[in-house]
Amino acid sequence: MVVTGLGSITAAGAGCAALWQDLLAPPAPGHRPMDDWDASPWMDRAGIRHTDRCTQLAVAAADLAVSDAGGGTALAARYGPERAGVVLGTALAGVSSLERQALVRQARGDKRVSPFVVPMIMPNAASAAVSQRLGWRGPCETVTTACASGTHALASAARLIAYGVCDTVLTGATEAAAYGTVLAGFATMRALSPTGRTRPFDRDRDGFTVAEGAAALVLEAAETARARGATVLAEVLGAASTADAHDVTLPLPDGSGAARCMRLALQDAGLAPSDVAQISAHGTGTLQGDLAESRAMALVFGPDGPPVTSVKGATGHAFGASGALEAVAAVLSLRHRQIPPVQGLRAPDPELATGLDPVRAAPRAWEPGPVLSNSFGFGGHNGSLLLGPAGP
Protein backbone atom coordinates (compact mmCIF):
# COMPACT_ATOMS: atom_id res chain seq x y z
CA MET A 1 0.00 0.00 0.00
CA VAL A 2 1.08 3.58 -0.58
CA VAL A 3 0.97 7.01 1.05
CA THR A 4 -0.87 9.63 -1.00
CA GLY A 5 -1.48 12.43 1.50
CA LEU A 6 0.23 14.03 4.49
CA GLY A 7 -0.88 16.45 7.17
CA SER A 8 0.69 17.70 10.37
CA ILE A 9 -0.08 20.15 13.14
CA THR A 10 2.68 21.05 15.59
CA ALA A 11 3.82 24.01 17.63
CA ALA A 12 5.82 25.03 14.54
CA GLY A 13 2.61 25.52 12.60
CA ALA A 14 0.08 23.81 10.35
CA GLY A 15 1.30 21.79 7.41
CA CYS A 16 4.28 19.69 6.49
CA ALA A 17 6.41 22.64 5.34
CA ALA A 18 6.35 23.97 8.92
CA LEU A 19 7.28 20.55 10.29
CA TRP A 20 10.19 20.15 7.86
CA GLN A 21 11.62 23.55 8.70
CA ASP A 22 11.25 22.74 12.39
CA LEU A 23 13.37 19.62 11.94
CA LEU A 24 16.23 21.61 10.45
CA ALA A 25 16.45 24.38 13.05
CA PRO A 26 17.67 24.11 16.67
CA PRO A 27 14.64 24.56 18.93
CA ALA A 28 14.17 27.00 21.76
CA PRO A 29 14.30 25.30 25.18
CA GLY A 30 11.16 24.27 27.01
CA HIS A 31 7.99 22.29 26.45
CA ARG A 32 5.93 22.86 23.31
CA PRO A 33 2.25 23.02 24.24
CA MET A 34 -0.21 24.53 21.79
CA ASP A 35 -1.94 26.93 24.14
CA ASP A 36 -2.47 29.47 21.35
CA TRP A 37 -4.00 26.84 19.06
CA ASP A 38 -6.89 28.15 16.94
CA ALA A 39 -9.16 25.43 15.59
CA SER A 40 -11.57 27.82 13.89
CA PRO A 41 -10.32 27.13 10.33
CA TRP A 42 -11.51 23.54 10.79
CA MET A 43 -14.33 23.62 13.36
CA ASP A 44 -17.19 25.89 14.37
CA ARG A 45 -17.52 27.41 17.83
CA ALA A 46 -19.77 24.66 19.18
CA GLY A 47 -17.45 21.96 17.91
CA ILE A 48 -14.47 23.62 19.52
CA ARG A 49 -16.27 24.09 22.83
CA HIS A 50 -17.36 20.45 22.97
CA THR A 51 -14.09 18.74 22.01
CA ASP A 52 -10.68 18.33 23.58
CA ARG A 53 -7.71 19.87 21.81
CA CYS A 54 -6.52 16.33 21.10
CA THR A 55 -9.54 15.85 18.81
CA GLN A 56 -9.22 19.30 17.28
CA LEU A 57 -5.62 18.67 16.28
CA ALA A 58 -6.58 15.35 14.70
CA VAL A 59 -9.39 16.92 12.70
CA ALA A 60 -7.04 19.58 11.35
CA ALA A 61 -4.25 17.14 10.47
CA ALA A 62 -6.73 14.80 8.78
CA ASP A 63 -8.18 17.64 6.71
CA LEU A 64 -4.71 18.61 5.52
CA ALA A 65 -3.81 15.02 4.65
CA VAL A 66 -7.04 14.33 2.77
CA SER A 67 -6.71 17.60 0.85
CA ASP A 68 -3.15 16.63 -0.04
CA ALA A 69 -4.46 13.32 -1.40
CA GLY A 70 -7.03 14.99 -3.62
CA GLY A 71 -9.95 15.58 -1.24
CA GLY A 72 -12.29 13.41 0.79
CA THR A 73 -15.09 13.66 -1.75
CA ALA A 74 -12.82 12.41 -4.53
CA LEU A 75 -11.59 9.52 -2.39
CA ALA A 76 -15.09 8.53 -1.29
CA ALA A 77 -16.37 8.78 -4.87
CA ARG A 78 -13.55 6.54 -6.08
CA TYR A 79 -13.86 3.90 -3.36
CA GLY A 80 -17.22 4.40 -1.66
CA PRO A 81 -17.58 5.41 2.01
CA GLU A 82 -17.88 1.79 3.17
CA ARG A 83 -14.40 1.04 1.81
CA ALA A 84 -12.80 4.04 3.54
CA GLY A 85 -11.63 3.76 7.16
CA VAL A 86 -10.04 5.75 9.97
CA VAL A 87 -7.39 4.46 12.40
CA LEU A 88 -5.83 6.94 14.81
CA GLY A 89 -3.57 6.56 17.82
CA THR A 90 -3.28 8.44 21.09
CA ALA A 91 -1.70 7.75 24.46
CA LEU A 92 -3.51 10.13 26.79
CA ALA A 93 -6.46 11.37 24.72
CA GLY A 94 -8.56 13.97 26.57
CA VAL A 95 -6.74 13.80 29.89
CA SER A 96 -6.38 17.59 30.02
CA SER A 97 -10.13 18.07 29.69
CA LEU A 98 -10.67 15.50 32.44
CA GLU A 99 -8.42 17.42 34.79
CA ARG A 100 -10.01 20.77 33.97
CA GLN A 101 -13.50 19.38 34.50
CA ALA A 102 -12.43 17.76 37.77
CA LEU A 103 -11.32 21.19 38.96
CA VAL A 104 -14.67 22.68 37.86
CA ARG A 105 -16.51 19.99 39.82
CA GLN A 106 -14.37 20.53 42.90
CA ALA A 107 -14.84 24.30 42.84
CA ARG A 108 -18.43 24.61 41.62
CA GLY A 109 -20.19 21.28 42.09
CA ASP A 110 -21.50 18.42 39.95
CA LYS A 111 -24.02 20.46 37.99
CA ARG A 112 -21.35 22.70 36.49
CA VAL A 113 -19.49 19.79 34.88
CA SER A 114 -19.85 19.85 31.10
CA PRO A 115 -22.36 17.35 29.71
CA PHE A 116 -19.78 16.74 26.98
CA VAL A 117 -17.03 15.66 29.37
CA VAL A 118 -17.27 11.95 28.50
CA PRO A 119 -17.07 12.37 24.70
CA MET A 120 -14.33 14.94 25.27
CA ILE A 121 -12.10 12.51 27.17
CA MET A 122 -12.83 9.15 25.54
CA PRO A 123 -9.82 7.82 23.60
CA ASN A 124 -11.85 7.19 20.44
CA ALA A 125 -13.15 10.76 20.23
CA ALA A 126 -10.62 11.85 17.60
CA SER A 127 -11.13 8.92 15.23
CA ALA A 128 -14.91 9.25 15.60
CA ALA A 129 -14.79 12.97 14.82
CA VAL A 130 -12.64 12.43 11.72
CA SER A 131 -14.88 9.62 10.49
CA GLN A 132 -17.99 11.76 10.92
CA ARG A 133 -16.49 14.76 9.15
CA LEU A 134 -15.35 12.67 6.20
CA GLY A 135 -18.46 10.51 6.09
CA TRP A 136 -16.26 7.42 5.89
CA ARG A 137 -18.13 4.35 7.15
CA GLY A 138 -15.47 1.67 7.08
CA PRO A 139 -13.65 0.62 10.26
CA CYS A 140 -13.16 3.49 12.69
CA GLU A 141 -10.62 2.47 15.30
CA THR A 142 -8.33 3.86 17.98
CA VAL A 143 -4.97 2.41 18.99
CA THR A 144 -3.57 3.27 22.41
CA THR A 145 -0.18 1.75 23.20
CA ALA A 146 1.46 4.70 24.94
CA CYS A 147 4.22 6.26 22.85
CA ALA A 148 4.02 3.48 20.25
CA SER A 149 0.41 4.39 19.42
CA GLY A 150 1.11 6.31 16.23
CA THR A 151 3.33 3.65 14.72
CA HIS A 152 0.90 0.88 15.66
CA ALA A 153 -2.01 2.86 14.18
CA LEU A 154 -0.21 3.12 10.84
CA ALA A 155 0.54 -0.59 10.88
CA SER A 156 -3.09 -1.42 11.66
CA ALA A 157 -4.31 0.85 8.88
CA ALA A 158 -1.93 -0.75 6.39
CA ARG A 159 -3.23 -4.20 7.34
CA LEU A 160 -6.84 -3.14 6.70
CA ILE A 161 -5.81 -2.43 3.13
CA ALA A 162 -3.58 -5.50 2.80
CA TYR A 163 -6.41 -7.76 4.01
CA GLY A 164 -8.85 -6.22 1.51
CA VAL A 165 -11.09 -4.63 4.14
CA CYS A 166 -10.49 -1.06 2.91
CA ASP A 167 -9.23 0.65 -0.21
CA THR A 168 -8.18 3.79 1.67
CA VAL A 169 -7.55 4.60 5.35
CA LEU A 170 -6.90 7.91 7.06
CA THR A 171 -4.37 7.10 9.77
CA GLY A 172 -2.04 8.88 12.17
CA ALA A 173 -2.13 10.01 15.78
CA THR A 174 -2.80 12.97 18.03
CA GLU A 175 -1.82 14.19 21.50
CA ALA A 176 -2.51 17.25 23.63
CA ALA A 177 -1.39 16.44 27.16
CA ALA A 178 1.20 19.08 28.06
CA TYR A 179 -0.78 20.13 31.10
CA GLY A 180 -1.05 19.90 34.86
CA THR A 181 -0.89 16.48 36.42
CA VAL A 182 0.66 14.84 33.34
CA LEU A 183 3.63 17.20 33.43
CA ALA A 184 3.91 16.85 37.21
CA GLY A 185 3.86 13.07 36.97
CA PHE A 186 6.62 12.93 34.37
CA ALA A 187 8.62 15.46 36.40
CA THR A 188 8.46 13.42 39.61
CA MET A 189 9.34 10.34 37.55
CA ARG A 190 12.44 12.32 36.50
CA ALA A 191 11.66 11.71 32.83
CA LEU A 192 11.48 15.42 31.96
CA SER A 193 14.60 17.38 31.12
CA PRO A 194 15.37 19.88 33.92
CA THR A 195 17.35 21.90 31.39
CA GLY A 196 14.37 22.05 29.01
CA ARG A 197 16.11 20.33 26.10
CA THR A 198 15.65 16.97 24.43
CA ARG A 199 19.09 15.64 23.47
CA PRO A 200 18.78 12.15 22.01
CA PHE A 201 21.87 9.97 22.40
CA ASP A 202 23.95 12.82 23.86
CA ARG A 203 26.24 12.14 26.80
CA ASP A 204 24.55 14.96 28.74
CA ARG A 205 20.95 13.98 27.95
CA ASP A 206 18.67 14.39 30.94
CA GLY A 207 15.15 13.58 29.72
CA PHE A 208 12.65 14.96 27.27
CA THR A 209 10.49 18.00 26.71
CA VAL A 210 6.78 17.55 26.06
CA ALA A 211 5.09 18.52 22.81
CA GLU A 212 1.56 18.53 21.46
CA GLY A 213 0.50 17.87 17.90
CA ALA A 214 -1.02 15.54 15.37
CA ALA A 215 -0.04 13.90 12.10
CA ALA A 216 -2.16 12.15 9.49
CA LEU A 217 -1.41 10.07 6.42
CA VAL A 218 -3.74 8.81 3.69
CA LEU A 219 -3.01 5.21 2.75
CA GLU A 220 -4.38 3.54 -0.38
CA ALA A 221 -3.97 0.28 -2.20
CA ALA A 222 -1.14 0.84 -4.68
CA GLU A 223 -3.03 -0.32 -7.77
CA THR A 224 -6.13 1.77 -7.20
CA ALA A 225 -4.15 4.83 -6.13
CA ARG A 226 -2.19 4.82 -9.36
CA ALA A 227 -5.33 4.03 -11.36
CA ARG A 228 -6.99 7.19 -10.06
CA GLY A 229 -3.89 9.23 -10.89
CA ALA A 230 -2.85 9.91 -7.30
CA THR A 231 0.60 11.23 -6.50
CA VAL A 232 2.34 8.46 -4.59
CA LEU A 233 4.58 9.89 -1.87
CA ALA A 234 5.93 6.68 -0.35
CA GLU A 235 5.22 3.00 0.11
CA VAL A 236 4.49 1.16 3.34
CA LEU A 237 6.83 -1.80 3.13
CA GLY A 238 6.27 -3.61 6.43
CA ALA A 239 5.59 -3.33 10.14
CA ALA A 240 5.78 -5.27 13.38
CA SER A 241 4.80 -5.13 17.04
CA THR A 242 6.28 -6.88 20.08
CA ALA A 243 6.21 -6.57 23.86
CA ASP A 244 9.12 -6.53 26.28
CA ALA A 245 7.02 -8.11 29.08
CA HIS A 246 9.55 -6.57 31.45
CA ASP A 247 8.55 -3.33 33.20
CA VAL A 248 5.82 -0.71 33.01
CA THR A 249 8.24 2.13 32.26
CA LEU A 250 11.71 0.73 31.55
CA PRO A 251 12.69 -1.12 28.36
CA LEU A 252 14.58 -4.37 28.40
CA PRO A 253 18.12 -3.12 29.10
CA ASP A 254 19.71 -5.31 26.42
CA GLY A 255 17.32 -4.04 23.74
CA SER A 256 16.32 -7.56 22.72
CA GLY A 257 12.57 -6.88 22.59
CA ALA A 258 13.01 -3.86 20.34
CA ALA A 259 15.53 -5.74 18.20
CA ARG A 260 13.06 -8.58 17.67
CA CYS A 261 10.45 -6.03 16.57
CA MET A 262 12.83 -4.54 13.99
CA ARG A 263 13.71 -7.97 12.65
CA LEU A 264 10.05 -8.91 12.30
CA ALA A 265 9.34 -5.66 10.44
CA LEU A 266 12.22 -6.40 8.07
CA GLN A 267 10.85 -9.91 7.57
CA ASP A 268 7.38 -8.48 6.87
CA ALA A 269 8.90 -6.20 4.24
CA GLY A 270 11.12 -8.89 2.74
CA LEU A 271 14.22 -6.81 3.45
CA ALA A 272 17.64 -7.48 4.95
CA PRO A 273 19.22 -5.11 7.50
CA SER A 274 21.66 -3.99 4.80
CA ASP A 275 18.71 -2.73 2.72
CA VAL A 276 17.78 -0.09 5.31
CA ALA A 277 19.07 3.35 4.33
CA GLN A 278 17.94 5.34 7.38
CA ILE A 279 16.73 4.71 10.93
CA SER A 280 14.27 7.14 12.49
CA ALA A 281 14.94 6.31 16.13
CA HIS A 282 12.51 6.69 19.01
CA GLY A 283 15.30 8.68 20.70
CA THR A 284 13.57 10.39 23.62
CA GLY A 285 16.73 11.61 25.34
CA THR A 286 16.18 9.53 28.47
CA LEU A 287 19.15 7.78 30.03
CA GLN A 288 17.93 4.18 29.90
CA GLY A 289 15.71 4.48 26.84
CA ASP A 290 18.43 5.71 24.49
CA LEU A 291 20.92 3.20 25.87
CA ALA A 292 18.58 0.24 25.31
CA GLU A 293 17.62 1.49 21.85
CA SER A 294 21.26 1.81 20.82
CA ARG A 295 21.83 -1.80 21.87
CA ALA A 296 18.77 -2.90 19.92
CA MET A 297 20.01 -1.20 16.75
CA ALA A 298 23.45 -2.76 17.21
CA LEU A 299 21.89 -6.22 17.59
CA VAL A 300 20.09 -5.82 14.25
CA PHE A 301 22.54 -3.78 12.18
CA GLY A 302 25.92 -4.61 13.65
CA PRO A 303 28.93 -2.28 13.70
CA ASP A 304 28.17 -0.52 10.39
CA GLY A 305 24.55 0.54 10.64
CA PRO A 306 22.74 3.10 8.50
CA PRO A 307 22.42 6.80 9.36
CA VAL A 308 20.29 7.45 12.44
CA THR A 309 18.11 10.45 13.23
CA SER A 310 15.55 11.30 15.89
CA VAL A 311 13.12 14.15 15.38
CA LYS A 312 12.36 14.61 19.09
CA GLY A 313 15.41 16.83 19.55
CA ALA A 314 13.55 19.31 17.35
CA THR A 315 9.88 18.64 18.03
CA GLY A 316 9.92 17.45 21.63
CA HIS A 317 8.06 14.29 22.62
CA ALA A 318 4.42 14.18 21.54
CA PHE A 319 3.78 10.82 23.25
CA GLY A 320 1.22 8.84 21.25
CA ALA A 321 1.46 11.20 18.27
CA SER A 322 5.23 10.88 17.99
CA GLY A 323 5.31 7.81 15.74
CA ALA A 324 2.90 9.39 13.26
CA LEU A 325 4.87 12.65 13.21
CA GLU A 326 8.04 10.63 12.62
CA ALA A 327 6.40 8.73 9.77
CA VAL A 328 5.49 12.04 8.12
CA ALA A 329 9.06 13.25 8.72
CA ALA A 330 10.38 10.08 7.06
CA VAL A 331 8.25 10.70 3.97
CA LEU A 332 9.48 14.31 3.89
CA SER A 333 13.05 13.02 4.15
CA LEU A 334 12.40 10.90 1.06
CA ARG A 335 10.91 13.91 -0.74
CA HIS A 336 13.72 16.35 0.13
CA ARG A 337 16.51 13.77 -0.20
CA GLN A 338 17.91 14.87 3.14
CA ILE A 339 18.11 13.27 6.58
CA PRO A 340 17.39 15.81 9.34
CA PRO A 341 20.01 16.03 12.09
CA VAL A 342 19.47 14.90 15.67
CA GLN A 343 18.97 18.32 17.22
CA GLY A 344 20.69 18.69 20.58
CA LEU A 345 23.25 15.96 19.91
CA ARG A 346 26.64 17.53 20.55
CA ALA A 347 28.74 14.68 21.93
CA PRO A 348 27.45 11.10 21.57
CA ASP A 349 27.37 9.13 24.80
CA PRO A 350 30.38 6.77 24.82
CA GLU A 351 28.27 4.24 26.71
CA LEU A 352 25.99 3.75 23.70
CA ALA A 353 26.42 0.62 21.63
CA THR A 354 29.00 1.01 18.90
CA GLY A 355 28.10 1.17 15.23
CA LEU A 356 25.63 4.04 15.38
CA ASP A 357 25.90 6.73 12.72
CA PRO A 358 23.86 9.65 14.07
CA VAL A 359 23.30 12.60 11.77
CA ARG A 360 24.67 15.65 13.56
CA ALA A 361 24.76 19.43 13.18
CA ALA A 362 23.31 19.66 9.66
CA PRO A 363 21.06 17.69 7.30
CA ARG A 364 22.76 14.90 5.41
CA ALA A 365 22.12 14.34 1.72
CA TRP A 366 21.20 10.75 0.89
CA GLU A 367 19.92 8.51 -1.85
CA PRO A 368 16.41 7.67 -0.61
CA GLY A 369 15.82 4.09 0.40
CA PRO A 370 13.90 2.16 3.04
CA VAL A 371 13.44 4.01 6.33
CA LEU A 372 12.94 2.09 9.57
CA SER A 373 10.89 4.14 12.04
CA ASN A 374 10.82 2.90 15.64
CA SER A 375 8.51 3.70 18.54
CA PHE A 376 8.59 2.31 22.07
CA GLY A 377 6.04 2.94 24.80
CA PHE A 378 5.38 2.50 28.51
CA GLY A 379 4.09 -0.98 29.14
CA GLY A 380 6.86 -2.48 27.01
CA HIS A 381 5.22 -1.78 23.65
CA ASN A 382 7.53 -1.89 20.62
CA GLY A 383 6.56 -0.78 17.12
CA SER A 384 8.58 -0.70 13.91
CA LEU A 385 7.45 0.60 10.53
CA LEU A 386 9.27 0.48 7.19
CA LEU A 387 8.61 3.17 4.59
CA GLY A 388 10.24 3.37 1.19
CA PRO A 389 10.39 5.62 -1.87
CA ALA A 390 7.46 5.53 -4.29
CA GLY A 391 7.97 2.82 -6.86
CA PRO A 392 7.30 3.13 -10.58
C-alpha positions in Angstrom: 0.0 0.0 0.0 1.1 3.6 -0.6 1.0 7.0 1.1 -0.9 9.6 -1.0 -1.5 12.4 1.5 0.2 14.0 4.5 -0.9 16.5 7.2 0.7 17.7 10.4 -0.1 20.2 13.1 2.7 21.0 15.6 3.8 24.0 17.6 5.8 25.0 14.5 2.6 25.5 12.6 0.1 23.8 10.4 1.3 21.8 7.4 4.3 19.7 6.5 6.4 22.6 5.3 6.3 24.0 8.9 7.3 20.5 10.3 10.2 20.2 7.9 11.6 23.6 8.7 11.3 22.7 12.4 13.4 19.6 11.9 16.2 21.6 10.5 16.5 24.4 13.0 17.7 24.1 16.7 14.6 24.6 18.9 14.2 27.0 21.8 14.3 25.3 25.2 11.2 24.3 27.0 8.0 22.3 26.5 5.9 22.9 23.3 2.3 23.0 24.2 -0.2 24.5 21.8 -1.9 26.9 24.1 -2.5 29.5 21.4 -4.0 26.8 19.1 -6.9 28.2 16.9 -9.2 25.4 15.6 -11.6 27.8 13.9 -10.3 27.1 10.3 -11.5 23.5 10.8 -14.3 23.6 13.4 -17.2 25.9 14.4 -17.5 27.4 17.8 -19.8 24.7 19.2 -17.4 22.0 17.9 -14.5 23.6 19.5 -16.3 24.1 22.8 -17.4 20.5 23.0 -14.1 18.7 22.0 -10.7 18.3 23.6 -7.7 19.9 21.8 -6.5 16.3 21.1 -9.5 15.8 18.8 -9.2 19.3 17.3 -5.6 18.7 16.3 -6.6 15.4 14.7 -9.4 16.9 12.7 -7.0 19.6 11.3 -4.2 17.1 10.5 -6.7 14.8 8.8 -8.2 17.6 6.7 -4.7 18.6 5.5 -3.8 15.0 4.6 -7.0 14.3 2.8 -6.7 17.6 0.9 -3.2 16.6 0.0 -4.5 13.3 -1.4 -7.0 15.0 -3.6 -9.9 15.6 -1.2 -12.3 13.4 0.8 -15.1 13.7 -1.7 -12.8 12.4 -4.5 -11.6 9.5 -2.4 -15.1 8.5 -1.3 -16.4 8.8 -4.9 -13.5 6.5 -6.1 -13.9 3.9 -3.4 -17.2 4.4 -1.7 -17.6 5.4 2.0 -17.9 1.8 3.2 -14.4 1.0 1.8 -12.8 4.0 3.5 -11.6 3.8 7.2 -10.0 5.8 10.0 -7.4 4.5 12.4 -5.8 6.9 14.8 -3.6 6.6 17.8 -3.3 8.4 21.1 -1.7 7.8 24.5 -3.5 10.1 26.8 -6.5 11.4 24.7 -8.6 14.0 26.6 -6.7 13.8 29.9 -6.4 17.6 30.0 -10.1 18.1 29.7 -10.7 15.5 32.4 -8.4 17.4 34.8 -10.0 20.8 34.0 -13.5 19.4 34.5 -12.4 17.8 37.8 -11.3 21.2 39.0 -14.7 22.7 37.9 -16.5 20.0 39.8 -14.4 20.5 42.9 -14.8 24.3 42.8 -18.4 24.6 41.6 -20.2 21.3 42.1 -21.5 18.4 40.0 -24.0 20.5 38.0 -21.4 22.7 36.5 -19.5 19.8 34.9 -19.8 19.8 31.1 -22.4 17.4 29.7 -19.8 16.7 27.0 -17.0 15.7 29.4 -17.3 11.9 28.5 -17.1 12.4 24.7 -14.3 14.9 25.3 -12.1 12.5 27.2 -12.8 9.2 25.5 -9.8 7.8 23.6 -11.8 7.2 20.4 -13.1 10.8 20.2 -10.6 11.8 17.6 -11.1 8.9 15.2 -14.9 9.2 15.6 -14.8 13.0 14.8 -12.6 12.4 11.7 -14.9 9.6 10.5 -18.0 11.8 10.9 -16.5 14.8 9.2 -15.3 12.7 6.2 -18.5 10.5 6.1 -16.3 7.4 5.9 -18.1 4.3 7.1 -15.5 1.7 7.1 -13.7 0.6 10.3 -13.2 3.5 12.7 -10.6 2.5 15.3 -8.3 3.9 18.0 -5.0 2.4 19.0 -3.6 3.3 22.4 -0.2 1.7 23.2 1.5 4.7 24.9 4.2 6.3 22.8 4.0 3.5 20.3 0.4 4.4 19.4 1.1 6.3 16.2 3.3 3.6 14.7 0.9 0.9 15.7 -2.0 2.9 14.2 -0.2 3.1 10.8 0.5 -0.6 10.9 -3.1 -1.4 11.7 -4.3 0.9 8.9 -1.9 -0.8 6.4 -3.2 -4.2 7.3 -6.8 -3.1 6.7 -5.8 -2.4 3.1 -3.6 -5.5 2.8 -6.4 -7.8 4.0 -8.8 -6.2 1.5 -11.1 -4.6 4.1 -10.5 -1.1 2.9 -9.2 0.7 -0.2 -8.2 3.8 1.7 -7.6 4.6 5.3 -6.9 7.9 7.1 -4.4 7.1 9.8 -2.0 8.9 12.2 -2.1 10.0 15.8 -2.8 13.0 18.0 -1.8 14.2 21.5 -2.5 17.2 23.6 -1.4 16.4 27.2 1.2 19.1 28.1 -0.8 20.1 31.1 -1.0 19.9 34.9 -0.9 16.5 36.4 0.7 14.8 33.3 3.6 17.2 33.4 3.9 16.8 37.2 3.9 13.1 37.0 6.6 12.9 34.4 8.6 15.5 36.4 8.5 13.4 39.6 9.3 10.3 37.5 12.4 12.3 36.5 11.7 11.7 32.8 11.5 15.4 32.0 14.6 17.4 31.1 15.4 19.9 33.9 17.4 21.9 31.4 14.4 22.1 29.0 16.1 20.3 26.1 15.6 17.0 24.4 19.1 15.6 23.5 18.8 12.2 22.0 21.9 10.0 22.4 23.9 12.8 23.9 26.2 12.1 26.8 24.5 15.0 28.7 21.0 14.0 27.9 18.7 14.4 30.9 15.2 13.6 29.7 12.7 15.0 27.3 10.5 18.0 26.7 6.8 17.5 26.1 5.1 18.5 22.8 1.6 18.5 21.5 0.5 17.9 17.9 -1.0 15.5 15.4 0.0 13.9 12.1 -2.2 12.2 9.5 -1.4 10.1 6.4 -3.7 8.8 3.7 -3.0 5.2 2.7 -4.4 3.5 -0.4 -4.0 0.3 -2.2 -1.1 0.8 -4.7 -3.0 -0.3 -7.8 -6.1 1.8 -7.2 -4.2 4.8 -6.1 -2.2 4.8 -9.4 -5.3 4.0 -11.4 -7.0 7.2 -10.1 -3.9 9.2 -10.9 -2.9 9.9 -7.3 0.6 11.2 -6.5 2.3 8.5 -4.6 4.6 9.9 -1.9 5.9 6.7 -0.4 5.2 3.0 0.1 4.5 1.2 3.3 6.8 -1.8 3.1 6.3 -3.6 6.4 5.6 -3.3 10.1 5.8 -5.3 13.4 4.8 -5.1 17.0 6.3 -6.9 20.1 6.2 -6.6 23.9 9.1 -6.5 26.3 7.0 -8.1 29.1 9.6 -6.6 31.4 8.6 -3.3 33.2 5.8 -0.7 33.0 8.2 2.1 32.3 11.7 0.7 31.5 12.7 -1.1 28.4 14.6 -4.4 28.4 18.1 -3.1 29.1 19.7 -5.3 26.4 17.3 -4.0 23.7 16.3 -7.6 22.7 12.6 -6.9 22.6 13.0 -3.9 20.3 15.5 -5.7 18.2 13.1 -8.6 17.7 10.5 -6.0 16.6 12.8 -4.5 14.0 13.7 -8.0 12.6 10.0 -8.9 12.3 9.3 -5.7 10.4 12.2 -6.4 8.1 10.9 -9.9 7.6 7.4 -8.5 6.9 8.9 -6.2 4.2 11.1 -8.9 2.7 14.2 -6.8 3.5 17.6 -7.5 4.9 19.2 -5.1 7.5 21.7 -4.0 4.8 18.7 -2.7 2.7 17.8 -0.1 5.3 19.1 3.3 4.3 17.9 5.3 7.4 16.7 4.7 10.9 14.3 7.1 12.5 14.9 6.3 16.1 12.5 6.7 19.0 15.3 8.7 20.7 13.6 10.4 23.6 16.7 11.6 25.3 16.2 9.5 28.5 19.2 7.8 30.0 17.9 4.2 29.9 15.7 4.5 26.8 18.4 5.7 24.5 20.9 3.2 25.9 18.6 0.2 25.3 17.6 1.5 21.8 21.3 1.8 20.8 21.8 -1.8 21.9 18.8 -2.9 19.9 20.0 -1.2 16.8 23.4 -2.8 17.2 21.9 -6.2 17.6 20.1 -5.8 14.3 22.5 -3.8 12.2 25.9 -4.6 13.6 28.9 -2.3 13.7 28.2 -0.5 10.4 24.5 0.5 10.6 22.7 3.1 8.5 22.4 6.8 9.4 20.3 7.5 12.4 18.1 10.4 13.2 15.6 11.3 15.9 13.1 14.1 15.4 12.4 14.6 19.1 15.4 16.8 19.5 13.5 19.3 17.4 9.9 18.6 18.0 9.9 17.5 21.6 8.1 14.3 22.6 4.4 14.2 21.5 3.8 10.8 23.3 1.2 8.8 21.2 1.5 11.2 18.3 5.2 10.9 18.0 5.3 7.8 15.7 2.9 9.4 13.3 4.9 12.6 13.2 8.0 10.6 12.6 6.4 8.7 9.8 5.5 12.0 8.1 9.1 13.2 8.7 10.4 10.1 7.1 8.3 10.7 4.0 9.5 14.3 3.9 13.1 13.0 4.1 12.4 10.9 1.1 10.9 13.9 -0.7 13.7 16.3 0.1 16.5 13.8 -0.2 17.9 14.9 3.1 18.1 13.3 6.6 17.4 15.8 9.3 20.0 16.0 12.1 19.5 14.9 15.7 19.0 18.3 17.2 20.7 18.7 20.6 23.2 16.0 19.9 26.6 17.5 20.6 28.7 14.7 21.9 27.4 11.1 21.6 27.4 9.1 24.8 30.4 6.8 24.8 28.3 4.2 26.7 26.0 3.7 23.7 26.4 0.6 21.6 29.0 1.0 18.9 28.1 1.2 15.2 25.6 4.0 15.4 25.9 6.7 12.7 23.9 9.7 14.1 23.3 12.6 11.8 24.7 15.6 13.6 24.8 19.4 13.2 23.3 19.7 9.7 21.1 17.7 7.3 22.8 14.9 5.4 22.1 14.3 1.7 21.2 10.8 0.9 19.9 8.5 -1.8 16.4 7.7 -0.6 15.8 4.1 0.4 13.9 2.2 3.0 13.4 4.0 6.3 12.9 2.1 9.6 10.9 4.1 12.0 10.8 2.9 15.6 8.5 3.7 18.5 8.6 2.3 22.1 6.0 2.9 24.8 5.4 2.5 28.5 4.1 -1.0 29.1 6.9 -2.5 27.0 5.2 -1.8 23.6 7.5 -1.9 20.6 6.6 -0.8 17.1 8.6 -0.7 13.9 7.5 0.6 10.5 9.3 0.5 7.2 8.6 3.2 4.6 10.2 3.4 1.2 10.4 5.6 -1.9 7.5 5.5 -4.3 8.0 2.8 -6.9 7.3 3.1 -10.6 
